[in-house]
Amino acid sequence: MPLQNRVTPLGEIIRDPARGLVYANRGCLHDADSHLRRRYNGKRWIACRLQFRGWKRERLLMPGRFTELFFLDEATALAAGHRPCALCRRGDYNRFTAIWLSEHPHQVGADAVDAQLHEERLDPGTRGHRLHRAGMDDLPDGAFVLHQGAPCLVFGAELLEWTPARYTRRTPRPVRTVVELITPPSSLAILRAGWEPVVPLLHPSAHG
């Protein structure tokens, strides 16, 4: 049975055998038997490279260690509310925080970024993923919206339905429509700035 360590754009952690292109963590979420007991542990949700300095664990979900999570791509990680790791993606982290300061001039440092993202990604009523309202015409490529009940990637004139393994069904992008935005507004500003990370921003299936 696949491990429960794949993350959807809505931040849900699911079981799926597909491999992701971005590695991440939210602290230790599992018990000694590798069963997940919580969605997150703290406000520091980071997205990492799959490989860094040759580091490798003997196995995943080791007792007492952080829970290894995987995303289809960077756009999925941003939608779920993660940001670049300051260690394995230092260059991305520096660019991310520079753009962040232009939008939030008084929020300096990782703690301030993480606190703002936590507020934007967490619904105070349900404790699930928080959705925002946005005009479809104003959304950049890489943003995620909820369309007909499914998370979809905004890509050019189309919406691409997300699955754990790839993007699938393509539908025309609606115009002059207010939609439910999955990507946190602060992360949306990063995409608008022309975000080009070292990890794959989009899975190859987005390009057809």
Protein Blocks (a to p, Z undefined) as FASTA:
>chain_A
ZZdfbccfkopacddfbdcfbdcdebjfbdfkopafbfbecjbdcdddfbeghiacfbgh
iehiacddddfblmlmmmnopacdfklmmmmmmmmmmmmmmmmmmlgcjklmmmmmmmmm
pcfklopacdddddfklpcehiacdeehiacddehjbccdddfkbccddcdddehiacdd
fbdfklmmmmmnopacfbdfbafklnZZ
